[in-house]
Amino acid sequence: SIAAETNEVAERDLVRAEVLGIPVAFVILVVVFGALVAASLPMVLTVFAIVIALGAAALIGQVFQLSFFVTNMITMIGLAVGVDYSLFIVSRYREERARGLGKDDAIARAGATANRAVLFSGLTVVLALSGMLIIPTVLFQSLGLGAVLVVIVAVAASLTLLPAVLSLVGDGVNRLRLPLTGRTRAKADADGSAGFWDWWSRGVMRRPVISLVASAGILVAAAVPFT
């Protein structure tokens, strides 16, 4: 009885988190990109990755026992990595277009820089999450499988589907700009600056030793309770 009620409460809370998380993620993307079309592309790719991963999990579930929580894991991790990877690529494409490169050249330049980072980031996540597959419980194996599946699909979609969509959309990616943030984002893409983050990165590079000592000190302090 306790297990049944725990699963029911956990499932209900996870569904509530997913219902709230997706709209919040879209609002953040709109603020970051300053354009509704650009903000929609990561969400489209994310939904695509989640649906494909759910289908793959359903097929595997015909052979191996899986916990129902695999669906929640796929949704949560899919939302995270799908938005992250596609945001990176779309941002690079818009920057290159703002600097004068043609559409195809901008896609190629974004692929030459962002795609490599996405690929190695995805491989790292897959290897890390694969550790849950060796834990001899159905719950952890299901969570690990769901996470690995959706990351693999998200990476594949980012490297193939997203460039194809950008080729079709072209400069339409900047449509439906927001009045204030849209102009600010366009200016930042054109001159290569990004406000606070540009200032922060340059400050770190000007004082690398101080930055290294400060960041390492914070990490060590955070690790002290573990000892």
C-alpha positions in Angstrom: 0.0 0.0 0.0 2.8 2.4 0.9 4.6 1.7 -2.5 1.4 2.2 -4.4 0.6 5.5 -2.8 4.2 6.7 -3.2 4.2 5.9 -6.9 0.8 7.6 -7.3 2.0 10.8 -5.6 5.4 10.8 -7.4 3.7 10.3 -10.8 1.2 13.1 -10.2 4.0 15.5 -9.0 6.2 14.7 -12.0 3.3 15.4 -14.4 2.7 18.7 -12.8 6.4 19.6 -13.1 6.4 18.7 -16.8 3.3 20.8 -17.4 4.9 23.8 -15.8 8.4 23.2 -17.1 7.7 23.3 -20.9 6.0 26.7 -20.9 8.6 28.1 -18.6 11.4 26.8 -20.9 9.6 28.4 -23.9 9.4 31.8 -22.1 13.1 31.7 -21.3 13.9 30.9 -25.0 11.8 33.8 -26.2 13.7 36.1 -23.8 17.0 34.7 -24.9 16.4 34.8 -28.7 14.1 37.8 -28.8 12.0 36.2 -31.5 9.2 33.7 -31.4 10.3 31.6 -34.4 13.8 31.2 -33.1 12.5 30.2 -29.7 10.1 27.6 -31.3 12.9 25.7 -33.1 14.4 24.2 -29.9 11.0 23.3 -28.6 10.1 21.5 -31.9 13.4 19.6 -31.8 12.8 18.7 -28.1 9.3 17.3 -28.8 10.7 15.3 -31.7 13.5 13.8 -29.5 11.0 13.0 -26.7 8.5 11.3 -29.0 11.2 9.2 -30.8 12.8 8.2 -27.4 9.4 7.2 -26.0 8.8 5.0 -29.1 12.1 3.3 -28.7 11.5 2.7 -25.0 8.1 1.2 -25.8 9.8 -1.2 -28.2 12.4 -2.2 -25.6 9.7 -2.5 -23.1 8.2 -5.4 -25.1 11.3 -7.4 -24.3 12.5 -6.1 -20.9 10.6 -5.0 -17.9 10.7 -1.2 -17.5 9.3 1.1 -14.8 6.7 3.6 -15.9 9.0 6.4 -14.6 11.0 5.9 -17.8 8.5 8.3 -19.5 9.2 11.0 -16.9 12.9 10.6 -17.3 12.7 10.9 -21.0 10.6 14.0 -20.8 12.8 15.7 -18.2 16.2 14.9 -19.8 14.8 15.4 -23.3 13.6 18.9 -22.4 17.0 19.7 -20.9 19.4 18.5 -23.6 17.0 19.2 -26.5 16.7 22.8 -25.6 20.4 23.1 -24.7 21.9 21.6 -27.9 19.5 23.3 -30.3 19.8 26.7 -28.6 23.6 26.5 -29.0 23.3 25.8 -32.7 20.6 28.3 -33.5 22.5 31.0 -31.7 25.6 30.3 -33.7 23.7 30.4 -37.0 22.1 33.7 -36.1 25.4 35.2 -35.2 27.0 34.2 -38.5 24.0 35.5 -40.5 24.2 38.8 -38.6 27.9 39.0 -39.6 27.1 38.7 -43.3 27.6 35.1 -44.1 25.1 33.5 -46.6 22.5 31.1 -45.3 24.4 27.9 -46.3 27.7 29.2 -45.2 26.2 30.3 -41.8 24.8 26.8 -41.3 28.2 25.3 -42.2 30.1 27.6 -39.8 27.6 26.8 -37.0 28.1 23.1 -37.7 31.9 23.4 -37.7 31.8 25.0 -34.3 28.7 24.1 -32.4 28.0 20.6 -33.7 31.4 19.3 -32.4 30.6 20.7 -28.9 27.1 19.1 -29.1 28.4 15.8 -30.2 31.1 15.5 -27.4 28.7 16.9 -24.8 26.1 14.3 -25.7 28.6 11.5 -25.7 29.7 12.6 -22.2 26.2 12.6 -20.9 25.4 9.2 -22.4 28.5 7.6 -20.8 27.7 9.2 -17.5 24.1 8.1 -17.4 24.9 4.6 -18.6 26.2 4.0 -15.1 22.6 3.6 -13.9 22.2 0.6 -16.2 24.5 -1.5 -14.1 22.5 -1.0 -10.9 20.5 -4.2 -10.5 17.1 -2.6 -10.0 14.4 -2.1 -12.6 13.8 1.5 -11.5 17.4 2.7 -12.0 17.9 0.7 -15.2 14.7 2.2 -16.6 15.7 5.7 -15.7 19.2 5.2 -17.2 17.8 3.7 -20.4 15.3 6.5 -20.9 17.9 9.2 -20.3 20.4 7.5 -22.7 17.8 7.1 -25.4 16.6 10.7 -25.4 20.1 12.1 -25.3 21.2 10.0 -28.3 18.1 11.1 -30.3 18.5 14.8 -29.2 22.1 14.8 -30.4 21.2 13.1 -33.7 18.4 15.5 -34.3 20.6 18.5 -33.5 23.2 17.4 -36.0 20.8 16.5 -38.8 17.2 17.7 -38.4 18.0 21.1 -37.0 20.4 22.2 -39.9 17.8 21.0 -42.4 15.1 23.1 -40.7 17.4 26.1 -40.6 18.0 25.7 -44.3 14.3 25.8 -44.9 13.5 28.6 -42.5 16.5 30.8 -43.4 16.1 34.3 -42.2 12.6 33.5 -41.1 14.2 32.4 -37.9 14.2 36.0 -36.8 10.5 36.6 -37.5 8.1 37.8 -34.8 10.7 39.7 -32.8 9.9 41.1 -29.5 10.0 44.9 -29.4 12.8 45.4 -26.9 14.8 42.2 -26.5 14.6 41.4 -30.2 16.5 44.5 -31.2 19.0 44.0 -28.4 19.6 40.4 -29.4 20.0 41.4 -33.1 22.6 44.1 -32.2 24.5 41.6 -30.0 24.6 39.0 -32.8 25.9 41.6 -35.3 28.7 43.1 -33.2 29.7 39.9 -31.4 28.9 41.1 -27.9 26.4 39.7 -25.5 26.2 42.3 -22.7 26.8 40.8 -19.3 28.3 37.5 -20.5 30.7 39.3 -22.9 31.9 41.5 -20.0 32.2 38.5 -17.7 34.2 36.4 -20.1 36.6 39.2 -20.9 37.1 39.9 -17.2 38.0 36.2 -16.6 40.5 36.2 -19.4 42.1 39.4 -18.1 42.7 37.9 -14.7 42.9 34.1 -15.3 45.0 33.3 -12.2 42.6 35.2 -9.9 39.6 33.6 -11.6 41.1 30.1 -11.3 41.9 30.5 -7.6 38.4 32.0 -6.8 36.5 29.3 -8.7 38.6 26.5 -7.3 38.2 27.9 -3.8 34.4 27.9 -4.2 34.4 24.3 -5.4 36.6 23.2 -2.5 34.4 25.0 0.0 31.3 23.3 -1.5 33.0 19.9 -1.2 34.0 20.3 2.4 30.8 18.7 3.8 31.6 15.6 1.8 34.8 15.0 3.8 
